[in-house]
Structures are given as structure tokens and as C-alpha cells.
Amino acid sequence: MRLLRSVLGELPAYLWSGWGALCSLLLLLAAWQLASEHYGSLVLAQPLEAFAALGRFAEDGSLWQELLVTGRRALSGLALALLAGSLLGLAAGVSMTASMMSRPLVTVLMGMPPIAWLVLAMLWFGASDGTPVFTVFVAAFPVVFVGALQGTRTLDNQLREMALAMRLPARLKLFDLYLPHVFSYLFPAWIAALGMSWKIVVMAELLATQDGVGAALAVSRAHLDSAASMAWICAVVVLLLGLEYLFLEPLKREVERWRESGA
């Protein structure tokens, strides 16, 4: 609760300091407009055309329906990856043998492109929710696993020995010594996995499902509707930007400050 109150208290000042991000978005819109005027609306719809299409999708309810489906799939795969990756990474970090044995497996998982997992998922699960959920899980899992593993392995042995020598209570050691250090590694991994999950779920939906933002993009591509395609892309981007700058970034700053104050 203290962390949440601190984040909410700093949110107005943080939003006021975001003028640089706003300027970069305006420059991106200007570049988009120039590119559209150069190549034509058939190749790249103008921003106003895309926003008008986005407004139509919002009015008829399809925008919220498709975003809800995509969000459910992305968060389902992400939740599985966070749970399994965090627990297994912490367990592997405690044991040097487990850490060494897991290293080549994690390398294989991180080196395998998501599109390869998607092809396998399509063979295993077909055109069901299992395909995007599995693809998100298998792509995000190694990122979370490595974060948990590094957080556990880099715990200062001197601090650990000092805690043992002073016979600190188990609760004090867990919440004031171990968790702050591990969380400072684990939280950035969670953020990276979150961003990755949205990109991968849209790709999986485009190729393997009949609903969701990715499927809507496939339909607009088949109809050569550039405005609709850009509208769906904008919907995902706006959602990600809102999540990043309104929630994750202030929370990340607070966690980093917590880490520095505890160092």
C-alpha cells in the first residue's frame, strides 16, 4: 500500500514531465502524414482516416470486443509465463547445479523465433485460444526465468552471512533482504515480458485465429483497407503506451528508487 500511494502521489508530476514523449508522438504523426501524402492512402492511410476508422470501431463495439479477446489471450499466456518463470528461476538460482543445467535450455528457448513456436502451436492446438496463449507463454517464459535466476544468483553472500550471524527473523530476511534484491531484477523482466506478449499475441491471431485484433488486421489486409489496418495498429499502440506510461513506468521508477535506497 505504501508503494501504491507513493506511485499515485507522483503521477501528476510524472505526467507533466512527459512533454518530451508527447513531442516525439507528434513528430511521428507528422512523419506518418508526410509518408501518406507521398505514397497515397491506398498504401498508407492518413492519420485522420485511421482515427476516423478507429472511432467507427469504437461506436459499433468491435474495438472493445477485439481488444478484450486479445487482452485475455495475452494476459493468460503472460500469467503462466510469470508464474512458471519466476518460480523455476528462483528455484534454479538457489542451486548451482540447476542453474548450469538450465542455461542451455534457456538459450534454446530464447534463440527460437516466436514464429517457429507459432507453427508448432497451430499444429498442436489449431485455431483455438491455445495457439496464441502457448506462443506468448513460450516466448515470455525465458525472459522471466533469466530475471529470477539472476536476481537469486547475485544476492550478496556477505549480507546473507551477516543475516545469519545476527540471527534475523525469517520474515525480516525475506521481506527486507531477499525480496527487494530479487524483485529489482524480476520486475524489469516482467515489464519486458508484458510488452513482448502483446506483440506476439497479435501475430499469432493474425495467422491462427478468427477473432481478436490480429484477426481483424488480417481481414483489413484482405480487403486492402489501409485505414482499418492502421486503426487497429493504433488501438494496440495506444493501449501499450497507456499501460507503459500511466502504470508501469511510475511503478518502475519507484522500484528503482527502492533499490537505490536499500543499496
Secondary structure, DSSP 8 states (H G I E B T S, - for coil): -HHHHHHHHHHHHHHHTTHHHHHHHHHHHHHHHHHHHHH-TTTS--HHHHHHHHHHHHHHTHHHHHHHHHHHHHHHHHHHHHHHHHHHHHHHHH-HHHHHHHHHHHHHHHHS-HHHHHHHHHHHH-SSTHHHHHHHHHHHHHHHHHHHHHHHHTS-HHHHHHHHHTT--HHHHIIIIIHHHHHHHHHHHHHHHHHHHHHHHHHHHHHH-SSSHHHHHHHHHHTT-HHHHHHHHHHHHHHHHHHIIIIIHHHHHHHHHHHHHH-
